[in-house]
Amino acid sequence: MTANVGTFLHRWARRDPNRTAIIDAGHGDLAVSYAELHRQASRVAAQLMDRGLGSGDRVAICTANGLDFVAAWFGTVYAGCTTLPIPVSSTAHEIAFRLEHASCRALLTDAGCAQVAEASKARAGTPTEILPVHELLERFEGEAAPCAVTPDSLAMLLYTSGTTGAAKAVCITHRSLGAHSQALVEHTLHLGADDRILGTLPLTHSYGIRTTLLVPFYAGARTVFIPKFSPTRTLELCAAHRITWIPGVPTMFVAWANEPTLRAPPALRWSMSAGAPLAEDVRLRAEERLGAPVRQAYGLTEANLTAINAPPDEAVAGSSGKPVAGVELRIANEHSNEVPRGERGEVLVRGQNLMSGYLDDKLATAHVMRGGWLHTGDIGFVDGEGRLTIVDRSKDLILRGGASIYPSEIEAVLADHGAVKDAAVVGRADEYYGEEVVAVVATSRKVSACELDAWARERLAPYKLPRRYAFVKELPRGASGKTLKRLLRDALAAGEIVAEPLSPHGLTE
């Protein structure tokens, strides 16, 4: 049996050809069977191979969620090529960087991305061929099995969002995708062929493609794809198609919790939030609104879905649960030595969900994979039951006068204020303290920095209090829903965002 993850699709096309694989809500709730998807993937593969593409070649995909993406992705791996999903919101500059850096031979697009694709090709100055997916699907009749590949062949490249600096290409093998998908389906998520998954996460992101494409296709389940998130439309789809499981990000659960008009999804078993911390009050409100458990998971592009607080395990506030089968966790100090349970430290990961490295960047790979463990840069602890709780990112940790300040704690306090819709806390260079605390907030009504300061003073130790407040319409977020704090720091430093100063409080006040 080949290691090619294209077998996920091919297997079900042979075993149960008429089973519905996807419903494309962006095209009038178009239902497509596993057999038809296999035929379409075969057509894409044939077109790529006719152009001389095969093992080792890289093919970028920039399409909205739905049939075009699914056919393009599986067609690319059928041909033995490496996929490179690119978010549809990317600029020509961002796409050009990826095409050039990854030496992509082709870029598969839909009509919505055609213009930016052409502009990116001109910027990149590479021989990348732009191929509209709908044209590939019209030019070939026939079927083909996925090409044989080695387990360590690259199935996918995904660029990090740049939250820790310049974007890097994360290399993911067929072995990793196959083993991790199997572990998720059989040991943690317990999904089966009768499950129906809501596909509202972007397929161009690691979390989205694993939970709404690879995991369902391994299980023989059905995914209902929607090209753009809408709380009302997604709840309508949940009812119409009897969705049983929803993977999402915190902003989606906030939107669902605040959607008052529609009834709860009638068939939903549970939902999972990842990509950023999920506030406990939001989780509980979303549970009540959706009528089913909402649980938290933890992962990153380099080590997707490392831990999940999945049923039937009990819900623990703030916890991302236990490691997925085949994954190990360690909490370590600054010397990479393991610390006792309950103590905070950097989260280290190893196992079958890990990347094989960063593309053409041995130094960065060696640095982050020290001692055979992925050093995530996240701060957390493991409790007595082996459950992981993330406290913050080490990159985001603020050191003020020798005191360690975790922004997530301050953000949670500010988020509880009735006027605050969203909050992010970052450090700002200070001559005396080293760093000062700055809060950037988006509000639902006019509120002053003094009012927020008074609110925070009742709930936080003095040394944790923000010294400046900046007010914005919304916070910048990546495709995973994470706040892009680097952009906030840069905007504050450049004066593009103005932070109002408060009177100094002093460390011991």
Secondary structure, DSSP 4 states (H G I P E B T S, - for coil): ----TTHHHHHHHHHSTTSEEEEEGGGTSEEEEHHHHHHHHHHHHHHHHHTT--TT-EEEEE--TTHHHHHHHHHHHHTTPEEEE--TT--HHHHHHHHHHTT-SEEEE-GGGHHHHHHHHHHHTS-PEEEEHHHHTTS-----PPPP--TTSEEEEEE--STTSS--EEEEEHHHHHHHHHHIIIIII---TT-EEEE-S-TTSHHHHIIIIIHHHHHT-EEEE-SS--HHHHHHHHHHTT--EEEE-HHHHHHHHT--SSPPPTT--EEEE-SS---HHHHHHHHHHHTS-EEEEEEETTEEEEEE--TTSPP-TTEEEEEPTTEEEEEE-TTS-B--TT--EEEEEEETTB-SEETT-HHHHHHHTGGGSEEEEEEEEE-TTS-EEEEEETTT-EEETTEEE-HHHHHHHHHTSTTEEEEEEEEEEETTTEEEEEEEEEESS---HHHHHHHHHTTS-GGGS-SEEEE-SS--B-TTS-B-HHHHHHHHHTTSSPEEE-----TT-
